[in-house]
Amino acid sequence: MTSFRLRTLIVDDEPIARRRLSILFARLTGVEVVGEAMDGTDAVEKIRSLAPDVVLLDISMPGLDGMAVAVASAVSKRPPAIVFCTASAAHAAQAFDIAAVDYLLKPIDRERLERALGRARMQRNAVTPPTSPVWLDYLWIPHHGAMRRIEVAEIYRIDAEGDFLRLWTEKSNHLLHETLTRLGEGLDPTVFVRLRRSCIVRITLIVGLRHVGLGAWEAELAGGDRVRIGPTYWKPIKARLHEMKRSAV
């Protein structure tokens, strides 16, 4: 079994608890603390940006609680192992329902932490890459201090708005703090196509293409919107639409 340094994120709203875990980690080998988060929203951001191997996660936190963070992290391409660190045993059954590798009660001692990290290491070593791409089926969106599940099958358009993405469905729209490139990597390319740096659409939303001069093109979308196609995306879009046309014959 391959050994590696276990990249760890500590999540707890109490500075003393984070400090205690950092001290314990300083006495361990084969592990590395790559960051700390003080609440659930901060944790989701850092899981996305740091891609840790394991997250030591408190449950009772302001805003998003630890359970919501664990659920949100599960849709990552390589979800981190989750070790809950909490003062109460009340959520233990729920924790293992969402495949946590361990559930530690505070105050946490070194021996118990080492066992939990050993389980996390075994889980990470057991992960093998899929033989074929696995595309996202759903996304978890922060919503009024909780997490709301949005089916990818309901999304027809995604627009970049600063540091956020706006996901459009038939009934509503939602904001997600993510980059278009990173989210696009998880979408089935036979279903979604990128029109420009700031826009991805469901390919069936395109009802026409129009030349607008000087080699530039725009896509006409169902509903009447027109989106200028970025020059680097024109050839892949054209090839994909031709392929769909041949398949339909």
N, C-alpha and C positions, 0 to 999 in steps of 0.2 A: 504494500500500500504506500503510495507516494505521500511524503510529508511536506508540509508547507506552513508558512507563517499564517496564522488565522487572523485575518483583518477584521477588527471588531469595532462596532459602534455602540457607545453607551448612551442610553436614553432614560432620563429621569428628571423630573421637574425640581427635585431637591438637590442643591449644590453639594450638601454633605454626602448624600448617597452616591453622587457621581465621583466625588473625591475618594470615598472609601473604595469603590470599585477600581479606580485608577491606581490606588496604592496596592491593591491585591494584584492587579495585572503587572505592576512593576516587578513583582516577585516570581512571575511565571515565565517560562521559556516557550518559544514557538508561537507566540501571540503578539499582536501589535494593535494598539488602540489608534484607529485612524480618525476618530472624531467623537464629539459629544453633542447631544441634542437636549434641549430643556423642555420641549413639549412635543405633542404629536405632529403638528404641522411642520415644525423644524425637523423632526425625525424623517418624515416622508421625503422632504427635500434632500436630506443628507443620504438617505438610502439610495435615492436616484442618482445623486452626483458622485458619491464615494464608492458605491457598489461593494459594501462590506460582505464578508463571508458569514458573519454572525452578528446579530443585534441583541444586546442585553436590554430588555425592554420593561419599563415600569408599566403598570396597567392604569392606575388612577392618576390622570394628568389633566390639566385644563385644555379645553378645546377637544381635539381628537384624543381619545384614550388609547391605551396600548393595543386593545383588541382591534380597533379600527386601523391602526398603523400596520399591524400584522396582516390584516386582510388586504390592505392597499399594496403592501410589498409583495404579496403572493403573485401578482401579475407581471413582475419583472422577468426579464429573459432568464436570469439565474437568481431566483429568490434567495435571500439570506436565510440561514438557519435562525430560528427565533428561540431565545431563552428568556422567559418572563422572570423578572425580579420584583417581587411585590411583598407587601406586608400582610396580605390576607390570602387564605387558601380558597376563598369563595369562588374564584374563577377558574380553578384548576381543570374541571371537566371541560369547560368551554375552550380553554387553552389547547388541550390535546385534540379537540374536535377540529381545530384549525392547524393541526400538525406541528405544534411547538415541540422542540426537541427536549425541553426541560422546563421545570417550573420551580424557581427557587424562592424560599421565604426569607425575608430580611430578619435579622442581620445575616448576611451571607459570609460563610467562612471559606478559607482558601481551598480546603479539600473538596467541598461541595461544588465550588466554582470550577475546579479542575475537572471533575466528573462531567459537569454540564458541557464544558468546552470539548472534552473528549467525544461526547455524543455528537456535538456539532461538527467536529472534524470528520467523524465517520460518515455523517450525512453528506458532507461536501465531497469526500473522496468517492462516495457511491454514485454521485451524479455523473451521468454520461451524456454527451451531446446527442440530441435526437438525430435519427438517420434522415429525416426530411424536415423542412421548416415547419414550425408550429406558429400559426398566426393568432393574434389576439382575438378572443371571442367577446370580451367585455372589458370595460375600464371602470375603476373606482374613482369617483369625483367627490372632492370635499363639498359638503352641503350643510350649511348652518351648524357647524360643529360636529357633524357626523360624516359618514361616507355613503354615497349613493351609487348603485351599480347601473351602468349604462351599457346596453348591448351594442356591440360594434355593428351588428346587422341593422340597427336603427339609425346609424349615422350616415348622412348623405354628403356632408361637406365639412371641412375643417379649415379655419382661417387663423393665421397667426395674428395676435394682437399684443405687441410688445413682448413681454416675457411669458405670455399666456397663449393658449389656444382656445378658440371658440368652436365647440362641437355642435353642429346643427342636426337636429332630428325633426321629424314631421311635426311633433307636438311642442318642442321646446328647444332651448339651446343651453349650453353649459360651458363654464370656464375651467380649464385645466392648466396648471403650471407645468409646462413641458415644452420641449422644442419640437418643431415640425419634423425635423430630420429623425430624431430619436423615435417619435411615435410612428412615423412612416415606415421605419424598419420593421415594426411589428404588424403592419397591415398587409393583407394578401394583395400582391401586385396584380393579380388577375381581377380584383374587385375595385381597387382604388388606384388612382393615377394622380401624379403631382403636376399641376398646371404651371406653377411658378414657385418661387421660394416661399411665398406666403400662403399657398392654397393647395389643398388636396381635395379631390372630389371622388365620389363613387362614379365609376366610368359610365354607368348607365344613365347618369345625370346629363351627360353630353348629348345634345340633340343636333348639333351642327358645328362646323368649323368655317371661319371666314378669314380670307386674306385681307389685311388692312394696309398693305403697302410696305415697300422696303424690306421684304422678306419676313414681315411680322404677321402672326396669326392670332386670332382670338377664338375661344370656345364659347358657343352659345349653350346655355344650360336650360334645362326644363324649368319653367317659371319665368324665363325671359332675361335672366342675368347674363352679361357677357364678361368674360375674364380674359385679359391679354395673356397669352402663353409665353412663358420665359423661353428665350432662344435655346437653352440647353435641354429643354423638356419637349420641344416640338417633335423631333424625330422619334423618340420612344412612344409618344402619344399616337402619332400617325401610324407607326408599326403595330401598336396594340389594337387600334381601331380596324386596321386592315385584317389583322388576324381574326378579330371577332366577326368581321364580315364574311371571311372564308369559312369559318366554323358554322355560320348560320345557313350557308348554302347547302 
